[in-house]
Amino acid sequence: MKKIISISLLVAMIAAIWYLFIKEYDYQFRFKAKYGPATVYQEILNWENFTQTEDHKNIKVISKEPFSGILQQVKLNNKNTLLIEWEFEYINDSVTQVLVNTLQKENKFKNRFEILNPFKKSSHLTKLKENFSAFNKMLNARQEAYKITISDTATSSALDCACITSKATVENKANAMVATVGTIESYLLDNDLKLQGSPLLKVTKWNIDKNEIVFDFCFPIHFNSSLKETGEIQLKHLQSTKSLFAVFNGNYRQSHLAWLDLYEKARRENIAINPLPLEIYFDNPMNGMESAEWRADIYMPLSVQ
């Protein structure tokens, strides 16, 4: 019995020494999020305030590994610095396991002693649990506002279109489309043209690291011999393309999240793609319909072998 107790105490002492002096992070949290790692990655990358009560940005991204990890630094109200390391583990297209490692640079040993103390709750750990619980609820609420349904493959239709080219960050693509839609509609009216399908966006350049795109916002039409391009309007033919496919339901400002999940799916399954997505919009945001019901079809073209 004494030998068992001695061994147990030795193991506990070694574990305590490892935790106090060697372990890289103070504490690890785990929770599950909807959708694939790429969507969750982007949502967390856009997180700016560590607590909901703060009205200023206090989260800085130190480094990132697209769709698999993020290292952030937070300046807390008490002027201390908190490091947060996020890891994303794919479970299926609808569930991601999120691991969060935390380290407060200041008072490191004090905080760890408090966490180990069985007789007193650690105020540091309690606050962290409250903050990450609130974040998890916020993430769930954000993800309730949209739905991503990934299929295997589909083939987009060939289309003739009147288009305007724009450059924007991915999140601002909707603003860029709104700014040009009147010009395209006027072109259609001036040339007595009718829509031959739903409006669409075709990405022609995508800088994933900088989160920037160049894209054509287009209205499908029938070409005729009298049509001419203007300073802004270009006439383009979009070819039919076999693609990875997803349906996005929600505000079109967030539809790029489906691009990311398709991109990550291709990387995970070693599928060769041409990462220039096509979005087709089936609902008019001006008709009063709830945004959760809007639909966009998302095509991520397969590479031609």
C-alpha positions as CSV (number, residue, x, y, z in Angstrom):
1,M,0.0,0.0,0.0
2,K,2.8,2.4,0.9
3,K,4.5,1.6,-2.3
4,I,1.3,2.4,-4.3
5,I,0.9,5.7,-2.4
6,S,4.6,6.6,-3.0
7,I,4.3,5.9,-6.7
8,S,1.0,7.9,-6.9
9,L,2.6,10.9,-5.2
10,L,5.7,10.7,-7.5
11,V,3.5,10.6,-10.6
12,A,1.4,13.5,-9.2
13,M,4.6,15.5,-8.5
14,I,6.0,14.8,-12.0
15,A,2.7,15.9,-13.5
16,A,2.7,19.1,-11.5
17,I,6.2,19.9,-12.4
18,W,5.5,19.2,-16.1
19,Y,2.4,21.5,-15.9
20,L,4.1,24.3,-14.0
21,F,7.3,24.5,-15.9
22,I,7.2,22.6,-19.2
23,K,3.6,22.6,-20.6
24,E,3.3,25.1,-23.4
25,Y,-0.2,26.3,-22.6
26,D,-2.2,26.9,-19.5
27,Y,-5.4,25.3,-20.4
28,Q,-7.3,23.7,-23.3
29,F,-11.0,24.1,-24.2
30,R,-12.9,21.9,-26.6
31,F,-16.2,22.5,-28.4
32,K,-18.0,21.5,-31.7
33,A,-19.0,23.9,-34.4
34,K,-21.2,23.6,-37.5
35,Y,-19.8,23.1,-41.0
36,G,-16.3,22.2,-42.1
37,P,-13.0,23.5,-40.7
38,A,-12.7,26.2,-43.4
39,T,-16.0,27.9,-42.5
40,V,-15.2,27.8,-38.7
41,Y,-11.6,29.1,-39.5
42,Q,-13.0,32.1,-41.3
43,E,-15.6,32.9,-38.6
44,I,-12.9,32.9,-35.9
45,L,-10.4,34.8,-38.1
46,N,-13.0,37.6,-38.2
47,W,-13.4,37.6,-34.4
48,E,-12.2,41.1,-33.2
49,N,-13.4,41.6,-29.6
50,F,-12.5,39.1,-26.9
51,T,-15.6,39.9,-24.8
52,Q,-19.0,41.2,-26.0
53,T,-18.7,44.2,-23.6
54,E,-15.7,45.7,-25.4
55,D,-16.3,48.2,-28.2
56,H,-12.7,48.1,-29.5
57,K,-10.7,45.6,-31.4
58,N,-8.3,43.8,-29.1
59,I,-7.6,40.6,-31.0
60,K,-4.5,40.4,-33.2
61,V,-3.7,37.5,-35.6
62,I,-0.1,36.5,-35.1
63,S,-0.1,33.6,-37.6
64,K,-2.4,31.4,-39.4
65,E,-2.4,28.1,-41.3
66,P,-5.4,28.2,-43.7
67,F,-8.3,26.0,-42.4
68,S,-6.3,24.2,-39.7
69,G,-5.0,26.7,-37.2
70,I,-4.8,30.3,-36.0
71,L,-2.6,32.0,-33.3
72,Q,-4.1,35.1,-31.8
73,Q,-3.0,37.7,-29.2
74,V,-5.4,39.5,-27.0
75,K,-4.8,42.6,-24.9
76,L,-7.0,42.1,-21.8
77,N,-8.6,44.9,-19.8
78,N,-6.0,44.4,-17.1
79,K,-3.2,45.1,-19.7
80,N,-2.1,41.5,-19.6
81,T,-1.6,39.5,-22.8
82,L,-3.4,36.3,-23.7
83,L,-2.3,33.9,-26.4
84,I,-4.9,31.8,-28.1
85,E,-4.1,28.9,-30.4
86,W,-7.0,27.4,-32.3
87,E,-6.9,24.0,-34.0
88,F,-9.7,22.7,-36.3
89,E,-10.3,19.0,-36.7
90,Y,-12.6,17.8,-39.4
91,I,-15.3,15.4,-38.3
92,N,-17.7,15.6,-41.2
93,D,-19.1,18.3,-43.6
94,S,-21.4,19.5,-40.8
95,V,-19.2,19.3,-37.7
96,T,-15.8,20.5,-36.8
97,Q,-14.0,19.8,-33.5
98,V,-12.4,23.0,-32.2
99,L,-9.5,22.9,-29.8
100,V,-8.4,26.1,-28.0
101,N,-5.1,26.4,-26.2
102,T,-4.6,29.5,-24.0
103,L,-1.5,31.0,-22.3
104,Q,-1.4,34.3,-20.3
105,K,2.2,35.6,-20.5
106,E,2.0,37.5,-17.3
107,N,1.6,35.8,-13.9
108,K,2.1,32.4,-15.6
109,F,3.1,30.4,-12.5
110,K,0.5,32.2,-10.3
111,N,-2.3,31.3,-12.7
112,R,-1.1,27.7,-13.0
113,F,-0.8,27.3,-9.2
114,E,-4.4,28.6,-8.9
115,I,-5.6,26.1,-11.6
116,L,-4.0,23.2,-9.7
117,N,-5.3,24.3,-6.3
118,P,-8.1,21.9,-5.4
119,F,-9.4,24.1,-2.5
120,K,-10.0,27.3,-4.4
121,K,-11.4,28.2,-7.8
122,S,-9.1,30.0,-10.2
123,S,-10.5,33.4,-11.1
124,H,-8.3,33.4,-14.2
125,L,-9.7,30.0,-15.4
126,T,-13.3,31.0,-14.5
127,K,-13.1,34.2,-16.7
128,L,-11.6,32.2,-19.6
129,K,-14.4,29.6,-19.4
130,E,-17.0,32.4,-19.4
131,N,-15.5,34.1,-22.4
132,F,-15.1,31.0,-24.5
133,S,-18.6,29.8,-23.5
134,A,-20.0,33.2,-24.7
135,F,-17.9,32.9,-27.9
136,N,-19.3,29.4,-28.6
137,K,-22.8,30.7,-28.2
138,M,-22.1,33.6,-30.5
139,L,-20.6,31.3,-33.1
140,N,-23.6,29.0,-32.9
141,A,-25.9,32.0,-33.3
142,R,-24.0,33.3,-36.4
143,Q,-24.0,29.8,-37.9
144,E,-27.8,29.6,-37.4
145,A,-28.1,32.5,-39.9
146,Y,-27.0,30.4,-42.9
147,K,-26.8,26.9,-44.2
148,I,-24.2,25.2,-46.4
149,T,-25.1,21.9,-48.1
150,I,-22.2,20.2,-49.9
151,S,-22.8,17.7,-52.7
152,D,-20.3,15.8,-54.8
153,T,-20.2,17.3,-58.3
154,A,-22.4,19.2,-60.7
155,T,-22.0,20.8,-64.1
156,S,-22.7,24.5,-64.5
157,S,-24.6,25.7,-67.6
158,A,-22.9,27.6,-70.5
159,L,-24.1,31.2,-70.5
160,D,-23.8,34.4,-72.4
161,C,-23.6,37.4,-70.1
162,A,-23.3,41.2,-69.7
163,C,-20.8,41.7,-67.0
164,I,-18.9,44.3,-64.9
165,T,-15.5,43.5,-63.4
166,S,-14.7,44.5,-59.8
167,K,-12.0,44.0,-57.2
168,A,-12.9,43.7,-53.5
169,T,-12.2,41.8,-50.4
170,V,-14.3,38.6,-50.2
171,E,-16.5,40.0,-47.5
172,N,-17.2,43.2,-49.5
173,K,-18.2,41.5,-52.7
174,A,-21.9,42.1,-52.1
175,N,-21.3,45.9,-51.8
176,A,-19.4,45.8,-55.0
177,M,-22.3,44.1,-56.8
178,V,-24.8,46.5,-55.4
179,A,-22.7,49.4,-56.7
180,T,-22.8,48.0,-60.2
181,V,-26.2,46.4,-60.6
182,G,-27.9,49.7,-61.7
183,T,-25.4,50.0,-64.6
184,I,-26.1,46.5,-65.9
185,E,-29.8,47.0,-65.6
186,S,-29.6,50.2,-67.6
187,Y,-27.6,48.4,-70.3
188,L,-30.3,45.7,-70.5
189,L,-33.1,48.4,-70.7
190,D,-31.2,50.4,-73.3
191,N,-30.7,47.4,-75.5
192,D,-34.2,45.9,-74.9
193,L,-32.7,42.7,-73.4
194,K,-34.4,40.3,-71.1
195,L,-32.7,38.2,-68.4
196,Q,-32.1,34.6,-69.5
197,G,-31.3,33.3,-66.1
198,S,-30.3,34.4,-62.6
199,P,-27.6,36.9,-61.8
200,L,-24.2,35.4,-61.1
201,L,-20.7,36.2,-59.8
202,K,-17.7,34.6,-61.5
203,V,-14.3,34.9,-59.7
204,T,-11.4,35.4,-62.1
205,K,-8.7,35.9,-59.4
206,W,-8.6,34.8,-55.8
207,N,-5.8,35.7,-53.4
208,I,-6.7,33.5,-50.4
209,D,-3.9,34.9,-48.2
210,K,-5.0,38.5,-48.7
211,N,-8.7,37.6,-48.9
212,E,-9.1,39.5,-52.1
213,I,-10.9,38.7,-55.4
214,V,-11.3,40.0,-58.9
215,F,-14.7,39.0,-60.2
216,D,-17.3,39.5,-62.9
217,F,-20.9,40.3,-61.8
218,C,-23.1,39.2,-64.7
219,F,-26.6,39.0,-66.0
220,P,-27.3,36.2,-68.5
221,I,-28.7,37.4,-71.8
222,H,-29.0,36.4,-75.5
223,F,-26.3,37.9,-77.6
224,N,-27.2,39.6,-80.9
225,S,-25.2,41.2,-83.6
226,S,-26.1,44.8,-82.5
227,L,-24.8,44.4,-79.0
228,K,-21.6,46.4,-78.2
229,E,-19.5,46.6,-75.1
230,T,-19.3,49.9,-73.2
231,G,-16.6,51.4,-71.0
232,E,-17.9,49.3,-68.1
233,I,-20.0,46.5,-69.6
234,Q,-18.3,43.5,-71.1
235,L,-19.9,40.7,-73.1
236,K,-18.6,37.3,-71.9
237,H,-19.3,33.7,-72.6
238,L,-19.1,31.4,-69.5
239,Q,-18.4,27.8,-70.4
240,S,-20.1,24.8,-68.9
241,T,-17.8,23.3,-66.2
242,K,-17.9,20.2,-64.1
243,S,-17.4,21.3,-60.5
244,L,-17.6,20.6,-56.8
245,F,-21.0,21.8,-55.8
246,A,-22.7,23.4,-52.7
247,V,-26.0,25.1,-52.0
248,F,-25.8,28.2,-49.7
249,N,-28.9,29.5,-47.9
250,G,-28.5,32.8,-46.2
251,N,-27.3,36.4,-46.7
252,Y,-25.2,36.6,-49.8
253,R,-22.6,38.6,-47.9
254,Q,-21.6,35.3,-46.3
255,S,-21.9,33.0,-49.3
256,H,-18.1,32.9,-49.7
257,L,-18.0,30.6,-46.6
258,A,-19.3,27.8,-49.0
259,W,-16.3,28.5,-51.3
260,L,-14.0,27.9,-48.3
261,D,-15.6,24.6,-47.4
262,L,-15.4,23.4,-51.1
263,Y,-11.8,24.5,-51.3
264,E,-11.0,22.6,-48.0
265,K,-12.9,19.5,-49.2
266,A,-10.8,19.5,-52.4
267,R,-7.6,19.8,-50.4
268,R,-8.6,17.1,-47.9
269,E,-9.7,14.6,-50.6
270,N,-6.8,15.5,-53.0
271,I,-9.2,16.7,-55.7
272,A,-7.6,18.9,-58.3
273,I,-9.6,22.2,-58.7
274,N,-9.4,25.5,-60.4
275,P,-10.2,27.8,-57.3
276,L,-12.3,30.3,-59.2
277,P,-15.8,29.8,-57.9
278,L,-19.1,30.6,-59.6
279,E,-22.1,31.8,-57.6
280,I,-25.6,31.9,-59.1
281,Y,-28.2,33.9,-57.1
282,F,-31.8,32.8,-57.2
283,D,-33.4,35.4,-54.8
284,N,-33.6,39.2,-55.0
285,P,-32.6,40.6,-51.6
286,M,-35.0,43.6,-52.3
287,N,-38.1,41.5,-52.3
288,G,-38.5,41.3,-48.5
289,M,-37.8,37.6,-48.2
290,E,-36.0,36.5,-45.0
291,S,-32.3,36.2,-45.8
292,A,-32.1,32.7,-44.3
293,E,-34.3,31.6,-47.2
294,W,-32.1,33.1,-50.0
295,R,-30.4,30.5,-52.2
296,A,-27.1,30.6,-54.1
297,D,-25.6,27.6,-56.0
298,I,-21.9,27.5,-55.7
299,Y,-19.6,25.8,-58.2
300,M,-15.9,25.2,-57.7
301,P,-14.5,24.1,-61.1
302,L,-12.5,20.9,-61.3
303,S,-9.2,21.1,-63.1
304,V,-9.1,19.9,-66.6
305,Q,-6.6,17.0,-66.7
